Each structure stands twice: as structure tokens, then as C-alpha cells.
Amino acid sequence: NEHTNGLIRQYIPKKSEFDNISKEQIVTIAHKLNHRPRKSLNHKTPFEVFMHSFHQILVA
């Protein structure tokens, strides 16, 4: 979505060549975004929400 695109643009400027971005940089950016609290998730991180959902599946 557009909000996520904006967050990514904080790390990768528009018109950047993706060939110039290393796998390590992508992993770092993904980690930062997945551990950043989101208002839409009631100020939880995407990682926290995923882990909670995953845990619910395991105990079901």
C-alpha cells in the first residue's frame, strides 16, 4: 500500500536502481519496517502481530 511505499522510500530514494541495493540492505530495511510500531496495528509491530497470530495457530 501507499503508506508502506512511503516507509520504504525513507531508506531507498525514488528512482533508485534496485541493482545497486544489496541483499543485506534489503534484509536490514525489512527488519526495521517489521519492528516499527504501526498506528494501524494499535501501536504494535508487524512482527508482534504475526507472532501472536502464529502462536494462536500453534495452540489451536
N, C-alpha and C positions, 0 to 999 in steps of 0.2 A: 504494500500500500504506500501511499504518498508520504506518510509520516516516517515509515521505515526507510524509504529512499532518502529523506532528509537527514536521518540519523547517519546513514552510510556516507552521505556527502560530507559529513563533518570530518571523515577520515580520508575519503577519496574524492578529490575535487571533480566537478563536472568536466567532461571531455578528456578525462584521464584515460590512458591506454591501459587496458587490463593486462596486456602482455608484460607491462612494467611493474606489476604488483605481484610480489612473491606469495607462495602458498602460506608461508609463515605470517606474512602481514594479514592475509585473509583470515587465518585462524585467530590471530590476535584481535582483529576487529570483531569477528563473530563472538568471541568470548566477552569482549567489552559490551557488546549490544545485548547479549543474552544474560548478562549480570547487571544490567542497568534497570532500576525500578521504572515501571510504567504506570502512569495515572490510570490508563485503561484497564490495568490488572490490579487495581486497588493498591497501588504502590508496591506491588511485588515484582520480582524479576521474572522474565520468561522462563528462566531456568527453574526457579522455585515452583512456578505453576506447573511446568512439565513434570518435575519430580513428584509433586503432590499427586498429580493425575496418574503417573506411573505407579506410585505406591498404592493408590486406590485399586488399580487393576490387579496388582500382585496379591493384595489381601482379600480380594473378592472371591 
